Amino acid sequence: VSWLQEVTTFLGAEFETRNRYSIQDPVGNQLFYAIERTDCCRRQLQRSCLHECASWEVDVLHTPPGQYMQSFLSMRRPMQCVCCCFCRPTAEVFDELTRQKIGSFRDP
């Protein structure tokens, strides 16, 4: 937890920082590492009443044992106006090596 998160939580005005995720195998070895690239303003929208409309971007890095992290996938969801269950935004998944779209998903 960063000092900024602790101070803003103490003041009652929590400040959203970049999310980071470690993806591990059943034994606990890290296989992938995901880092949110979303800028500060869009991250703050994710905590507001517009959280379903806010865009986000995540990079997934492959972390082979004993080697440097390598870009693997990127995921992007554009900002889109959502009303209840209508017009749900679709996140797109890209292969970082070829930069080609390899799939998409959306929250039902």
PyMOL CGO cylinders between C-alpha atoms (Angstrom):
from pymol import cmd
from pymol.cgo import CYLINDER

trace = [
    CYLINDER, 0.00, 0.00, 0.00, 1.42, 3.35, -0.97, 0.3, 1, 1, 1, 1, 1, 1,
    CYLINDER, 1.42, 3.35, -0.97, 1.67, 6.30, 1.40, 0.3, 1, 1, 1, 1, 1, 1,
    CYLINDER, 1.67, 6.30, 1.40, -0.77, 8.22, -0.83, 0.3, 1, 1, 1, 1, 1, 1,
    CYLINDER, -0.77, 8.22, -0.83, -3.47, 5.57, -0.37, 0.3, 1, 1, 1, 1, 1, 1,
    CYLINDER, -3.47, 5.57, -0.37, -2.97, 5.58, 3.39, 0.3, 1, 1, 1, 1, 1, 1,
    CYLINDER, -2.97, 5.58, 3.39, -3.16, 9.37, 3.69, 0.3, 1, 1, 1, 1, 1, 1,
    CYLINDER, -3.16, 9.37, 3.69, -6.24, 9.72, 1.46, 0.3, 1, 1, 1, 1, 1, 1,
    CYLINDER, -6.24, 9.72, 1.46, -8.00, 6.86, 3.27, 0.3, 1, 1, 1, 1, 1, 1,
    CYLINDER, -8.00, 6.86, 3.27, -7.26, 8.54, 6.61, 0.3, 1, 1, 1, 1, 1, 1,
    CYLINDER, -7.26, 8.54, 6.61, -8.75, 11.78, 5.28, 0.3, 1, 1, 1, 1, 1, 1,
    CYLINDER, -8.75, 11.78, 5.28, -11.84, 9.97, 3.99, 0.3, 1, 1, 1, 1, 1, 1,
    CYLINDER, -11.84, 9.97, 3.99, -11.16, 10.72, 0.33, 0.3, 1, 1, 1, 1, 1, 1,
    CYLINDER, -11.16, 10.72, 0.33, -9.69, 7.52, -1.03, 0.3, 1, 1, 1, 1, 1, 1,
    CYLINDER, -9.69, 7.52, -1.03, -7.46, 7.92, -4.09, 0.3, 1, 1, 1, 1, 1, 1,
    CYLINDER, -7.46, 7.92, -4.09, -7.47, 5.02, -6.57, 0.3, 1, 1, 1, 1, 1, 1,
    CYLINDER, -7.47, 5.02, -6.57, -3.99, 3.89, -7.65, 0.3, 1, 1, 1, 1, 1, 1,
    CYLINDER, -3.99, 3.89, -7.65, -2.95, 1.53, -10.45, 0.3, 1, 1, 1, 1, 1, 1,
    CYLINDER, -2.95, 1.53, -10.45, -3.92, -2.07, -9.85, 0.3, 1, 1, 1, 1, 1, 1,
    CYLINDER, -3.92, -2.07, -9.85, -1.32, -4.83, -10.17, 0.3, 1, 1, 1, 1, 1, 1,
    CYLINDER, -1.32, -4.83, -10.17, -1.94, -8.56, -10.20, 0.3, 1, 1, 1, 1, 1, 1,
    CYLINDER, -1.94, -8.56, -10.20, 0.35, -11.56, -9.83, 0.3, 1, 1, 1, 1, 1, 1,
    CYLINDER, 0.35, -11.56, -9.83, -0.99, -14.66, -11.63, 0.3, 1, 1, 1, 1, 1, 1,
    CYLINDER, -0.99, -14.66, -11.63, 0.48, -17.82, -10.15, 0.3, 1, 1, 1, 1, 1, 1,
    CYLINDER, 0.48, -17.82, -10.15, 0.38, -21.57, -10.71, 0.3, 1, 1, 1, 1, 1, 1,
    CYLINDER, 0.38, -21.57, -10.71, -1.02, -23.90, -7.96, 0.3, 1, 1, 1, 1, 1, 1,
    CYLINDER, -1.02, -23.90, -7.96, 2.44, -24.16, -6.36, 0.3, 1, 1, 1, 1, 1, 1,
    CYLINDER, 2.44, -24.16, -6.36, 2.82, -20.37, -6.10, 0.3, 1, 1, 1, 1, 1, 1,
    CYLINDER, 2.82, -20.37, -6.10, 5.24, -19.70, -8.97, 0.3, 1, 1, 1, 1, 1, 1,
    CYLINDER, 5.24, -19.70, -8.97, 4.44, -16.45, -10.76, 0.3, 1, 1, 1, 1, 1, 1,
    CYLINDER, 4.44, -16.45, -10.76, 3.50, -17.06, -14.40, 0.3, 1, 1, 1, 1, 1, 1,
    CYLINDER, 3.50, -17.06, -14.40, 2.14, -13.66, -15.39, 0.3, 1, 1, 1, 1, 1, 1,
    CYLINDER, 2.14, -13.66, -15.39, 2.04, -10.15, -13.99, 0.3, 1, 1, 1, 1, 1, 1,
    CYLINDER, 2.04, -10.15, -13.99, -0.74, -7.72, -14.94, 0.3, 1, 1, 1, 1, 1, 1,
    CYLINDER, -0.74, -7.72, -14.94, -0.40, -3.95, -14.63, 0.3, 1, 1, 1, 1, 1, 1,
    CYLINDER, -0.40, -3.95, -14.63, -3.16, -1.40, -15.12, 0.3, 1, 1, 1, 1, 1, 1,
    CYLINDER, -3.16, -1.40, -15.12, -2.13, 1.46, -17.47, 0.3, 1, 1, 1, 1, 1, 1,
    CYLINDER, -2.13, 1.46, -17.47, -5.28, 3.54, -16.99, 0.3, 1, 1, 1, 1, 1, 1,
    CYLINDER, -5.28, 3.54, -16.99, -4.49, 7.20, -16.26, 0.3, 1, 1, 1, 1, 1, 1,
    CYLINDER, -4.49, 7.20, -16.26, -5.33, 8.89, -12.97, 0.3, 1, 1, 1, 1, 1, 1,
    CYLINDER, -5.33, 8.89, -12.97, -8.57, 10.63, -14.04, 0.3, 1, 1, 1, 1, 1, 1,
    CYLINDER, -8.57, 10.63, -14.04, -10.10, 7.49, -15.55, 0.3, 1, 1, 1, 1, 1, 1,
    CYLINDER, -10.10, 7.49, -15.55, -9.16, 5.46, -12.44, 0.3, 1, 1, 1, 1, 1, 1,
    CYLINDER, -9.16, 5.46, -12.44, -11.05, 7.93, -10.26, 0.3, 1, 1, 1, 1, 1, 1,
    CYLINDER, -11.05, 7.93, -10.26, -14.14, 7.51, -12.51, 0.3, 1, 1, 1, 1, 1, 1,
    CYLINDER, -14.14, 7.51, -12.51, -14.07, 3.78, -11.70, 0.3, 1, 1, 1, 1, 1, 1,
    CYLINDER, -14.07, 3.78, -11.70, -14.99, 4.63, -8.08, 0.3, 1, 1, 1, 1, 1, 1,
    CYLINDER, -14.99, 4.63, -8.08, -17.82, 7.00, -9.01, 0.3, 1, 1, 1, 1, 1, 1,
    CYLINDER, -17.82, 7.00, -9.01, -21.35, 6.46, -10.27, 0.3, 1, 1, 1, 1, 1, 1,
    CYLINDER, -21.35, 6.46, -10.27, -19.86, 6.10, -13.78, 0.3, 1, 1, 1, 1, 1, 1,
    CYLINDER, -19.86, 6.10, -13.78, -17.79, 3.01, -12.90, 0.3, 1, 1, 1, 1, 1, 1,
    CYLINDER, -17.79, 3.01, -12.90, -19.44, 0.86, -15.58, 0.3, 1, 1, 1, 1, 1, 1,
    CYLINDER, -19.44, 0.86, -15.58, -18.81, 3.51, -18.26, 0.3, 1, 1, 1, 1, 1, 1,
    CYLINDER, -18.81, 3.51, -18.26, -15.14, 4.16, -17.43, 0.3, 1, 1, 1, 1, 1, 1,
    CYLINDER, -15.14, 4.16, -17.43, -12.46, 2.87, -19.77, 0.3, 1, 1, 1, 1, 1, 1,
    CYLINDER, -12.46, 2.87, -19.77, -9.41, 0.90, -18.65, 0.3, 1, 1, 1, 1, 1, 1,
    CYLINDER, -9.41, 0.90, -18.65, -6.21, -0.62, -20.04, 0.3, 1, 1, 1, 1, 1, 1,
    CYLINDER, -6.21, -0.62, -20.04, -4.19, -3.57, -18.66, 0.3, 1, 1, 1, 1, 1, 1,
    CYLINDER, -4.19, -3.57, -18.66, -0.87, -5.05, -19.81, 0.3, 1, 1, 1, 1, 1, 1,
    CYLINDER, -0.87, -5.05, -19.81, -0.12, -8.71, -19.04, 0.3, 1, 1, 1, 1, 1, 1,
    CYLINDER, -0.12, -8.71, -19.04, 3.54, -9.71, -18.84, 0.3, 1, 1, 1, 1, 1, 1,
    CYLINDER, 3.54, -9.71, -18.84, 4.88, -13.26, -19.07, 0.3, 1, 1, 1, 1, 1, 1,
    CYLINDER, 4.88, -13.26, -19.07, 7.34, -13.93, -16.23, 0.3, 1, 1, 1, 1, 1, 1,
    CYLINDER, 7.34, -13.93, -16.23, 9.41, -17.03, -17.07, 0.3, 1, 1, 1, 1, 1, 1,
    CYLINDER, 9.41, -17.03, -17.07, 11.53, -18.21, -14.10, 0.3, 1, 1, 1, 1, 1, 1,
    CYLINDER, 11.53, -18.21, -14.10, 15.01, -16.66, -14.11, 0.3, 1, 1, 1, 1, 1, 1,
    CYLINDER, 15.01, -16.66, -14.11, 14.29, -14.35, -17.06, 0.3, 1, 1, 1, 1, 1, 1,
    CYLINDER, 14.29, -14.35, -17.06, 13.05, -10.82, -17.64, 0.3, 1, 1, 1, 1, 1, 1,
    CYLINDER, 13.05, -10.82, -17.64, 9.33, -10.07, -17.91, 0.3, 1, 1, 1, 1, 1, 1,
    CYLINDER, 9.33, -10.07, -17.91, 8.09, -10.14, -21.50, 0.3, 1, 1, 1, 1, 1, 1,
    CYLINDER, 8.09, -10.14, -21.50, 5.02, -8.35, -22.92, 0.3, 1, 1, 1, 1, 1, 1,
    CYLINDER, 5.02, -8.35, -22.92, 2.36, -10.96, -23.58, 0.3, 1, 1, 1, 1, 1, 1,
    CYLINDER, 2.36, -10.96, -23.58, -1.16, -9.49, -23.86, 0.3, 1, 1, 1, 1, 1, 1,
    CYLINDER, -1.16, -9.49, -23.86, -2.87, -6.15, -23.59, 0.3, 1, 1, 1, 1, 1, 1,
    CYLINDER, -2.87, -6.15, -23.59, -6.54, -5.56, -22.78, 0.3, 1, 1, 1, 1, 1, 1,
    CYLINDER, -6.54, -5.56, -22.78, -8.47, -2.37, -23.50, 0.3, 1, 1, 1, 1, 1, 1,
    CYLINDER, -8.47, -2.37, -23.50, -12.03, -1.39, -22.78, 0.3, 1, 1, 1, 1, 1, 1,
    CYLINDER, -12.03, -1.39, -22.78, -13.16, 1.94, -24.28, 0.3, 1, 1, 1, 1, 1, 1,
    CYLINDER, -13.16, 1.94, -24.28, -15.43, 4.35, -22.45, 0.3, 1, 1, 1, 1, 1, 1,
    CYLINDER, -15.43, 4.35, -22.45, -19.04, 3.74, -23.32, 0.3, 1, 1, 1, 1, 1, 1,
    CYLINDER, -19.04, 3.74, -23.32, -22.31, 5.09, -21.97, 0.3, 1, 1, 1, 1, 1, 1,
    CYLINDER, -22.31, 5.09, -21.97, -24.10, 2.26, -20.13, 0.3, 1, 1, 1, 1, 1, 1,
    CYLINDER, -24.10, 2.26, -20.13, -27.73, 2.24, -19.00, 0.3, 1, 1, 1, 1, 1, 1,
    CYLINDER, -27.73, 2.24, -19.00, -28.62, -0.67, -16.69, 0.3, 1, 1, 1, 1, 1, 1,
    CYLINDER, -28.62, -0.67, -16.69, -27.75, -3.76, -18.76, 0.3, 1, 1, 1, 1, 1, 1,
    CYLINDER, -27.75, -3.76, -18.76, -27.85, -2.05, -22.16, 0.3, 1, 1, 1, 1, 1, 1,
    CYLINDER, -27.85, -2.05, -22.16, -24.82, -1.04, -24.27, 0.3, 1, 1, 1, 1, 1, 1,
    CYLINDER, -24.82, -1.04, -24.27, -22.33, -2.99, -22.14, 0.3, 1, 1, 1, 1, 1, 1,
    CYLINDER, -22.33, -2.99, -22.14, -18.75, -2.13, -23.19, 0.3, 1, 1, 1, 1, 1, 1,
    CYLINDER, -18.75, -2.13, -23.19, -16.63, -4.86, -24.76, 0.3, 1, 1, 1, 1, 1, 1,
    CYLINDER, -16.63, -4.86, -24.76, -12.98, -5.28, -23.76, 0.3, 1, 1, 1, 1, 1, 1,
    CYLINDER, -12.98, -5.28, -23.76, -10.59, -6.28, -26.52, 0.3, 1, 1, 1, 1, 1, 1,
    CYLINDER, -10.59, -6.28, -26.52, -7.54, -8.52, -26.06, 0.3, 1, 1, 1, 1, 1, 1,
    CYLINDER, -7.54, -8.52, -26.06, -4.43, -8.01, -28.19, 0.3, 1, 1, 1, 1, 1, 1,
    CYLINDER, -4.43, -8.01, -28.19, -1.32, -10.12, -28.72, 0.3, 1, 1, 1, 1, 1, 1,
    CYLINDER, -1.32, -10.12, -28.72, 1.57, -7.80, -27.82, 0.3, 1, 1, 1, 1, 1, 1,
    CYLINDER, 1.57, -7.80, -27.82, 4.01, -9.49, -30.21, 0.3, 1, 1, 1, 1, 1, 1,
    CYLINDER, 4.01, -9.49, -30.21, 1.88, -9.11, -33.36, 0.3, 1, 1, 1, 1, 1, 1,
    CYLINDER, 1.88, -9.11, -33.36, -0.42, -6.29, -32.11, 0.3, 1, 1, 1, 1, 1, 1,
    CYLINDER, -0.42, -6.29, -32.11, -3.38, -8.22, -33.55, 0.3, 1, 1, 1, 1, 1, 1,
    CYLINDER, -3.38, -8.22, -33.55, -6.70, -8.56, -31.80, 0.3, 1, 1, 1, 1, 1, 1,
    CYLINDER, -6.70, -8.56, -31.80, -7.10, -12.13, -30.54, 0.3, 1, 1, 1, 1, 1, 1,
    CYLINDER, -7.10, -12.13, -30.54, -10.42, -11.87, -28.74, 0.3, 1, 1, 1, 1, 1, 1,
    CYLINDER, -10.42, -11.87, -28.74, -12.86, -9.84, -26.69, 0.3, 1, 1, 1, 1, 1, 1,
    CYLINDER, -12.86, -9.84, -26.69, -15.10, -10.17, -23.63, 0.3, 1, 1, 1, 1, 1, 1,
    CYLINDER, -15.10, -10.17, -23.63, -17.73, -8.23, -21.78, 0.3, 1, 1, 1, 1, 1, 1,
    CYLINDER, -17.73, -8.23, -21.78, -19.37, -8.23, -18.39, 0.3, 1, 1, 1, 1, 1, 1,
    CYLINDER, -19.37, -8.23, -18.39, -22.93, -9.56, -18.82, 0.3, 1, 1, 1, 1, 1, 1,
]
cmd.load_cgo(trace, "trace")
